[in-house]
Amino acid sequence: MKPIEITLGHSPDSDDAFMFYALAENKIDTAPYKFRHVMQDIETLNYRAALGELDITAISVHAYAYVQHRYAILTAGGSLGIGYGPMVVTREPMTVENLQSISIAIPGKMTSAYLALRLCLGEFTYDIVPFDQIIPALLGGRVEAGLIIHEGQLTYSASGLHKIIDLGEWWAQETGGLPLPLGANVIRKDLGPERIAEIAPYMRRTIEYSLDHREEALQYALKFARDLPPDQTDQFVGMYVNPLTLHLGEEGKKSYQLFLDRGYAEGVIPRKVELEFVECG
């Protein structure tokens, strides 16, 4: 019988590659399903989710506000920063207050990094720049500050840039220690309850496989590390594939809801978000 194809969207980053290694390299039996991997930057995946184009996809938690009618959140595969997260960096030292009077490069308006910075600063001037071009744009003088995500969080200092604020630290201080919600894995609700129940456990199993076979999964992840050396790739994967990635738990769910509730209260999100979760076992 021909396998049932399931499209799986995720970003071409070392942490996502690590998580989905077992599915990408057929390390676990997924019959009767076959996962087709679609690798694109997170903002593209956010917009594709808004159109309902992918069966399962990584999205920004912020973007869930615009796709809640189409997708439910899987309890495995979430990305949360435990006291760390996206950060604003500049060429010259300055205060957080200074950021409100300059233009900041952001990786997209639907990203969680943008929502977190809006909650932190209020209104600010921004320039949308692809996430992997923010540091070059900053160094080239195109922008005065950059909101960096992914590997840039580990490499910015090597470029002589200065950290002004870490939004994961800020969120933890604001919320009594909650992790900063960044990404979520979501599944299309119109797949139906039976199929969803069959597919969801694979999202946990692929992460468990990588954690149990860390060295081989890291070797695969290095292909997507954008020239990060192995030790920093290991560090980055460890940051965003943590215990809450296996299961959001009540702490993760609470942080997701609070993050989106604050976005609604601040007028960034147009309607109140009702979170819907699917357990992954």
Secondary structure, DSSP 8 states (H G I E B T S, - for coil): ---EEEEEEE-SSHHHHHHTHHHHTT-S--TTEEEEEEE--HHHHHHHHHTT--SEEEEETGGGGGTTTTEEEESSS-EEESS---EEEESS---TGGGGGSEEEES-TTSHHHHHHHHHH-S-EEEE--GGGHHHHHHTTS-SEEEE-TTHHHHGGGGT-EEEEEHHHHHHHHHTS--EEEEEEEEEGGG-HHHHHHHHHHHHHHHHHHHHTHHHHHHHHGGGSTT--HHHHHHHHHHHSSHHHH--HHHHHHHHHHHHHHHHHTTSSSS-----EE---
